Amino acid sequence: MAREIAIDPVTRIEGHAKVTIHLDDDGQVEDARFHVTQFRGFEKFCEGRPLHEMPAITARICGICPVSHLIASSKACDMLLAVGIPEPARKLRRLLNLAQILQSHALSFFHLSSPDLLLGMDAPEQERNVFHLFSSHPDLARDGIRLRKYGQQIVEWLGGKRIHPAWVVPGGVSRPLSEKLRDRMLEGLPEAREVTLRTIQAYKNLTEDFREEIRSFGNFPSMFMGLVTPQGNLETYDGRLRFMDAQGDIVADQVPGSDYRDHIGEAVEPWSYLKFPYYKPTGYPDGIYRVGPLARMNIVDACGTPLADEELAEFRELQRGPALSSFHFHYARLIEILFCVERIEQILNDPDILGQRVRAQAGPNAAEGIGVAEAPRGTLIHHYRADENGLIQQVNLVIATCHNNLAMNKSVRQVARRFVSGDALDDGALNRVEAVVRAYDPCLSCSTHAAGRMPLHLQLIGPDGALLDEAKRG
Amino acid sequence: MSKPKVAIFDFACCEGCQLQIVNLEEELLDLISVVQPVTWREAMSEKDDDYDIALIEGSITRPEDEERLRAIRDRADILVALGACATIGGVNKLKNNFELDEVKRCVYGDAADMPHLDTAMTKGADEVVEVDCYVHGCPMDKKEFTHIVKSLALGKEPVIPDYPVCVECKQRGTICRYEYGEICLGVVTRAGCNAPCPSGGLWCFGCRGYAPEPNVQAARDVMEEYDLTVEDLQSKLKLFNSKQEPTNA
């Protein structure tokens, strides 16, 4: 009999999500979908707000990466003011974004995914959490907390608070950086670097145990997208878009963020709140592309910092052409942490960073503003139209997690087909379905998982909609 | 004495308040010495969950959320609202200033008619059930959170400031944002955050909600002194303090 299994909720996501697995008459997986089941309507309720409020409002979209929204929003507002922002402000914003990526990646790797990686996908459910790691792998758990704290500390020192810091503003930043805080940031760097290098080594030592997962965790051809510098290197704050196909050929390069609409279309499906962006020239749904750490490591010519580039060279050995398995998001994320540590050091050692001129003041001077930056999870686009008084008339937000929507769905399908069948609804198989979602880190705040409880509710639903069986854990 | 059991539930929000709990880092272990977390992410297993204190994060935006919140209320001895979305509705309430259909259509275009996209007016937690205690702010302040949870665990009344943010700016010696020509909501907003926004170079957004008895006359005087109108202030207040009905400014 055909059946449906629901994993609801998967784990925490910005909004709420579930996975449904549809079984055919033979108990084999026919289809699996990743649904997002809530929406708040930011794009509408920003209408009429003054442009100067936009960074603060849009930061509230996400408690995990508020900084990314602050930055994309402020860049869009810079355009509405028609100003070039002072150089120290640019560097400070860049520093903030790097610190944010660092802490977010650390959260994703240590708090969220490392229990699966260190204890195994089939480990008892009550052990697969970061609290258990404190007893089983105390050094690594401590490293995770320390590394994340370093990134969060920089965010707090710059912005005044760790979540929704009111510091990045249209025209620049609201306050310069003091020498004292700069020095404290520098003090933490050596430890951050050591922890990162140690973790990368530990990760490489354990991937041998996950060959089957690497083969089936969202391992398929797709395009990749992200920002690059004019030289084609890794860029998180400025830069232009590059699109690469599954063979590793660059199909569009140095596309200004403001032209995103020529390249990205957005589709809606009747079963999810989350839109499905696709590469326009290829069409929907074949224009599937991925963003985020995996995509960035695939598309760039180089990271542009020495240690990260050494690692990138090893990453490139994974396979000929771009790395296609979404399992490699983990490795890519670790390389990016290393890049962030190195770039943070470069920026902090630049005397410009202490410049006192950090904010350009202007009134509304343009009707349209588009801000693009790399968030931890991928490219983030804020697009505003404003009237002559600077009141917002229209907002379009393309959130990093959305770009990966098609890919996440395809990955969930692939993992379900490989590991789940009607007769084997075991914990390990279902955990793998969640783990592949976790590999994308889809704005999944991990506080839950960090505390060690990820309840899972499964429902087997017959073709007539009747509940056939039920299982709970967590 | 057995430790009170604490459960955390999230509704529509950015989940930043729960993240503030993670941000406690090593202090989190201290907190766990006085309370026992039993659910840090519900699924649908609330019916048989056993807890003393329920922490609620997020706004209520759908009828099914109201049902869920009522069920949580029934089982909890103490219900605490965490952060602006739960305490006052927060930025999610901006939605109430528009026709709901218009909101859906703006985000989803012609696809907005799909039944799964249904949404309702945004409510704070206490517009649905009785709330025993509030942890204000966007996000909530983690020190205040620790103070409140510890107080509740020990059966004490937590101390939550009832004076406006202006008091904290004065204590810190922060130059008034009105001197920079900005409209700052500190005059009517509840303190307790230690005024990080004005000291960081920005006006107060009012995320902690109104002070219990805001000195409206003083706010009028400030507006007059700086050649501004009460409407100017109200327009800013919409951001975090919109109401059930459209808030006209």
Chai-1 contact restraints between the chains, C-beta under 6 A:
chainA,res_idxA,chainB,res_idxB,connection_type,confidence,min_distance_angstrom,max_distance_angstrom,comment,restraint_id
A,Q38,B,A12,contact,1.0,0.0,6.0,A-B,restraint_1
A,R40,B,A12,contact,1.0,0.0,6.0,A-B,restraint_2
A,R40,B,N92,contact,1.0,0.0,6.0,A-B,restraint_3
A,G41,B,K95,contact,1.0,0.0,6.0,A-B,restraint_4
A,G41,B,V103,contact,1.0,0.0,6.0,A-B,restraint_5
A,G41,B,V107,contact,1.0,0.0,6.0,A-B,restraint_6
A,E43,B,C106,contact,1.0,0.0,6.0,A-B,restraint_7
A,E43,B,V107,contact,1.0,0.0,6.0,A-B,restraint_8
A,K44,B,F98,contact,1.0,0.0,6.0,A-B,restraint_9
A,K44,B,V103,contact,1.0,0.0,6.0,A-B,restraint_10
A,K44,B,C106,contact,1.0,0.0,6.0,A-B,restraint_11
A,F45,B,L94,contact,1.0,0.0,6.0,A-B,restraint_12
A,F45,B,K95,contact,1.0,0.0,6.0,A-B,restraint_13
A,A56,B,F205,contact,1.0,0.0,6.0,A-B,restraint_14
A,I57,B,V91,contact,1.0,0.0,6.0,A-B,restraint_15
A,R60,B,C14,contact,1.0,0.0,6.0,A-B,restraint_16
A,R60,B,V91,contact,1.0,0.0,6.0,A-B,restraint_17
A,C62,B,C14,contact,1.0,0.0,6.0,A-B,restraint_18
A,G63,B,C14,contact,1.0,0.0,6.0,A-B,restraint_19
A,G63,B,E15,contact,1.0,0.0,6.0,A-B,restraint_20
A,G63,B,G16,contact,1.0,0.0,6.0,A-B,restraint_21
A,G63,B,L19,contact,1.0,0.0,6.0,A-B,restraint_22
A,I145,B,E25,contact,1.0,0.0,6.0,A-B,restraint_23
A,K149,B,E25,contact,1.0,0.0,6.0,A-B,restraint_24
A,G160,B,P196,contact,1.0,0.0,6.0,A-B,restraint_25
A,G160,B,G200,contact,1.0,0.0,6.0,A-B,restraint_26
A,K161,B,P196,contact,1.0,0.0,6.0,A-B,restraint_27
A,R162,B,N23,contact,1.0,0.0,6.0,A-B,restraint_28
A,I163,B,G16,contact,1.0,0.0,6.0,A-B,restraint_29
A,I163,B,P139,contact,1.0,0.0,6.0,A-B,restraint_30
A,A166,B,C197,contact,1.0,0.0,6.0,A-B,restraint_31
A,A166,B,G200,contact,1.0,0.0,6.0,A-B,restraint_32
A,A166,B,L202,contact,1.0,0.0,6.0,A-B,restraint_33
A,W167,B,G200,contact,1.0,0.0,6.0,A-B,restraint_34
A,S174,B,G200,contact,1.0,0.0,6.0,A-B,restraint_35
A,S174,B,G201,contact,1.0,0.0,6.0,A-B,restraint_36
A,S174,B,L202,contact,1.0,0.0,6.0,A-B,restraint_37
A,R175,B,G200,contact,1.0,0.0,6.0,A-B,restraint_38
A,R175,B,G201,contact,1.0,0.0,6.0,A-B,restraint_39
A,V268,B,Y108,contact,1.0,0.0,6.0,A-B,restraint_40
A,V268,B,A111,contact,1.0,0.0,6.0,A-B,restraint_41
A,P270,B,M114,contact,1.0,0.0,6.0,A-B,restraint_42
A,S445,B,E15,contact,1.0,0.0,6.0,A-B,restraint_43
A,S445,B,L19,contact,1.0,0.0,6.0,A-B,restraint_44
A,S447,B,Q18,contact,1.0,0.0,6.0,A-B,restraint_45
A,S447,B,L19,contact,1.0,0.0,6.0,A-B,restraint_46
A,S447,B,V22,contact,1.0,0.0,6.0,A-B,restraint_47
A,T448,B,W40,contact,1.0,0.0,6.0,A-B,restraint_48
A,T448,B,R41,contact,1.0,0.0,6.0,A-B,restraint_49
A,A450,B,V22,contact,1.0,0.0,6.0,A-B,restraint_50
A,A451,B,W40,contact,1.0,0.0,6.0,A-B,restraint_51
A,R453,B,W40,contact,1.0,0.0,6.0,A-B,restraint_52
A,R453,B,R41,contact,1.0,0.0,6.0,A-B,restraint_53
A,P455,B,A43,contact,1.0,0.0,6.0,A-B,restraint_54
A,P455,B,S45,contact,1.0,0.0,6.0,A-B,restraint_55
A,H457,B,A43,contact,1.0,0.0,6.0,A-B,restraint_56
A,H457,B,M44,contact,1.0,0.0,6.0,A-B,restraint_57
A,K472,B,S45,contact,1.0,0.0,6.0,A-B,restraint_58
